[in-house]
Amino acid sequence: MATHPFRQLDDRGLFVTVNTDDPPLFNTNLVREYEVLAREFGYNAAGLARIARNAFVAAGVEQPIKDQLLQEFDAWVSKNR
């Protein structure tokens, strides 16, 4: 993880997301991937929420669905701060 460029890409303003690609092959899930971001790259709750929100923005769904998902996510984050 020390050489993975995730944090550098994020710090430079690139739009980053977290994905699991092939959970059985890599023995992971999204919870573990976010734990890695916190543990290895020093992300706090606000940083993790921002990255999670990116996934909704990048989702390949119709805009009304995306807008609804973003609204629900933003409400959940505000409620759980």
N, C-alpha and C positions, 0 to 999 in steps of 0.2 A: 504493500500500500504506500510505502514511503515514496515511491517513484511515480505513482499514479497522478496524472495531471488534473484531476477533478477540481480541486480547490483553486489551482492556478487559472483554469478556464473560467470558473465562476467569478473569481476576483477580477478577471479582465472583462467581465460583462457579457460573456457568452451565455446563451440560454441553455441551462443544464437541467436534466431530469434524471431520475433514478429508475432503473428498469431491472427486471430479473431475467429477461431473455429466455433462459431454459432452466427453470428451477431444479428439476431432477438431475440434470447433468452437473450443475454447479453447486448443488446442495444449498440453496439459498431461498429466500423469499423477501418481500419488500420490507418487512420489519427488520430483518437482519441487515439489509442494505442501508436503511436509515440509521441503524445502530453503528454501522461502520462509519458513516458520515460524522456522527457525533463523536465516536471514540477516536478514530484515526485522523479526522480532519478538523475536529474542534467546533463543529456546528452546534449552535444552541437551538432552543425550541423555535425561535423566530426564523432562523436560517433554514431549519428543516421544513417549516411551514411554507416558506417562500419557494423552496425547491419543489415541495409537493404540489403547490399551486401551479407551478410551471407545467406539470403533467396535464392538468385540466386545460390550460391554455393551448398546449400542443396537441391535444386529443383530436383525432380526425372524425369529429361528429358535427352534425349540423349546428349552426350558431345558436338557435334557441335552446337546444339541449346543453350546449357548452355554457351558455349564460346561466342556466338554471343550476348546473353543477357548480359553477364558480360561486354563485350566490349562496348555495348551501354550504360549500366549503368555507367561504369567508365567515359565514354566520357561526359555523362550528368552531373555527379558530378564535373568533372574538369571544365566544362563550367559554372556551377552555384556556384562556390566557391565565 
